[in-house]
Amino acid sequence: MRNFLKLKLLSVLLLLSVVGTAQEHSTFKTNFFNEVEFPKNVTVTEQALQCNGYGALSQNLSKIFSCALYVAHPSDDAINLIYSDDLKVIELVMTSNNLQSEATIKRMRKAYAVDLKIGADASESDKKFVADLRKQEQINPSQVITVEKLFGEAFKNSTAGNTETINSEIVEYIASFSELIVKGDHFRIISQNNLVTLYKNGNELFQTNNKAFKKALMNIYLGNTPIDTSLRDDLLSL
């Protein structure tokens, strides 16, 4: 009985440790035009936040993702938002399958070359990958934008080319997008003080406590050389 109780306690502790590394996964409604309907208010880490603005990123005539910024005190002051230690949340909801890592694109080409057929000796990872691909409309690898190119250029622009001191964080952050990305996937970026955490569908993928990286990442969305000027203006639109 004593051993059983110990095992029970251990199971509870393990569960709590898993919960501690995950975020509640939000689902977002989309309208007829595939636009994401972001709520006016959200609660993150027990703090109430308001939507500061929302917009979308489009590349090559394809809407890649919709994006919203949540803060405790809405503001159109980009400098204050970038440097503030207050809690900030950026929500990214994928509205297409056209953003993938270079590794995923290679796997796609290989899978499509054999019409998504998989051998009995294939790894469990490959079986799952093909099963997930079958659930999607066929993705044309030649039309896909790579995560490495999109965010690599974004970090370069947001730092005016001075990425040396945060290069390892940039590499790790971009690698967090290495798995298959599909329409509806929800990425959440939480920034508070100098701590930045990235989640995908509620699961933590990346974390760093680096002031320079936080500034570079916030600059991508709110800075003078953002990933997209229209998106930045929308995020600051109140």
N, C-alpha and C positions, 0 to 999 in steps of 0.2 A: 504493500500500500504506500509506504514511504517513497519507494522508487517511482511508483506511478505518479505521485504528486510532484516529484522532482521533474519527471519528464513533462508533465502538464505545465509546470511553471516555465520550463525551458521553451516549450512550444509557444507560450504566450509571449515570452521575451523576444523570441525570434520574429514573431508576427509584428510586434511593436517596432522592432528594428527595421523591418521592411516598410511598414507604414510611414516611419519617420523619413524615408528617402523618397516618398511619392507625394504627388499633389493630387487633390481631388480633380478628376478629369471632367472638364466642362464640354458639353456638346452645344453646337451653335446651329441655329436654324438658317437656312438659305432661302432666298426668294426665287421667283421664276427666272431671273436673270443671273442666277448663281452668285448673288451678292450675299455676304454674310450679315446676319442681323445680330450685331453686338449689343449686349444689354447696357443700360445706362450706368448700372452699378454692379460691382462684384465684391466679394470678400475673399481676401488672400492673406494667409497667416493671421487670421482673426482681425484683419484691418479692413475697414470699409473704404473702397476706392471708387472714383467716378471716372467715366470715360472722358478723356481729354480731346479725343478725335479719332477718326478711323478712315481708312482708305484701302487702296489695293496697289500691288506691284504687277505690272504687265511687261512682258518681254516677247518680242517677235509676234505681236498680235495675240498673245495668249496671256490671260490673267493667271499669274503664278500663285499668289496668295493674297488674302485679305489680312489687314493688320489693324490693331487698335491699341491705343495707349491708355493705361489707367493710372491715376495718381490720386493722392488724398486731396490735393488742392489744385484744381484745374488752372492752367496758365498757358499763355502763348509766348512766354519768355523761354526760348530754347536754351540759352546759356544756363539759366537757373535750373532747368530740368536736367540738363546734361550733368552738371556738377553737384546738384543737390544729393545729400545722403538719404533723403526720404525714400520710402518704398515706392518703386515704380514697376509696373508690369506691362510687358509688350506681348500681345496675343497674336500669333500667326496661325491662320487657318488655311490649309492648302485648298485651292479651288481648281487645281488641275494636277495631272501626273507628270508635268513637264519640267520638274526640277529633280535631278537625281545626281548621285555621286558618280565619279568616273568608274569606280568599281562596280556599281549597280548597272551602269550602261553596258559594261563588258559582259556581265552575267545575263542581261537581257538579250544581247545579240546572240550569245551562245544558246540560250533557251529557245529563242525564236527560230534559230537555224535548224532545229530539230522539231519544229512545230509544237513546242511545249511538252514534248514527250520526255519521260525521265526513266532511266534504267533502274532495275531493281537494286543495283549495287550503289545507287546514288546516296550521298550523305543526307541526314535528316535536314540539314540546313538547306541543301539544294531542293529537296522535296517540298519544303515549306515555301521556298522562294517561288518555285514554279506554281504551286497551289495558289499563292497570293497573286501572281501574275494573271492566272486564269480568271480571277474575280474582276479584273479590270478590262476596259477596252484596250485593244492593242496599242502600245505606246511606240511611237516611231523614234528610235534612238537618235536619228539624225536631227530631229527637231527639239530634242531635250536640251535644256540648259544645265550645265554642270554646277554643282554646289561649289566646287573649287574655283571656277571662274567667277561666278556671281559674288560670293562672299570674299574670295581672294582679292578681287578688284575693289570691293566695297571697303575692306579694311585698309587697302593701300591708299584709297582716296581719303578715308576718314582720318588717316594719320599723316597725310601729306607725304606718304612714302616712307615714313620713319617707323617701320614695324619691327626693327631688330630686337628691341627690349621685350616685346610681347609675342615674338614669333612662335614660341612653343605653345602659348595659350591659343593663338590663332589656329595653329595646326590641329590642336586637340579639339577646339570648338568646331571647326569644319568637319573633322572626322566624326563628330557626333551625328552628322546627317548622312552617314554612310549606308544605312539600311534603306530598303525600298521605301520611297515616299509616295503616298497615294492621296488622292482627293479626299478631303475630310480630316486628314491628320492635323492634330492640334499641337503646335509648339508654343510653349510659354517661357518667356524670359523674365526672371525676377531679379531686380537690382535693388539693393539696400546697403547704405554705406558703400564699401568697396566690394561687397560680395555680389557675384553674378552667378545665377544658376539657370540652367536650361533644362526643360522637361519636354518630353514627347508623349502625348496621350497619357500624362500623369506620371511617367517614369523619368527619374532624373538621369540625364545623359552627361552633364558637364557642370563643373563648378570651379570657380577661382576667386581668390580674394586679392585682386590686383587693381589698383586705382587706374593705372594706365590702360589696362584692357577695358575696364568699365567705361572710361571716357571714349575710347575708340569705338566700342560697340554702340554707345548712345549716339555718337556722332554719325554712325551709319544711318540712323533713322531721323535724327534731329539736327545734325550739324550743317555747316556751310557747303559741304560736298557730300550730300547724302546719297544713298543708294538710288533714290528717285526724288526729284524736287517736288513733284505733285504730291507724293505720299507724305513727305515731311510737312508740307503745308496743310494737308488734311489732318495729320496727327496733332497739329497745333491750332486747329480750327475752332476748338471749344464747341 
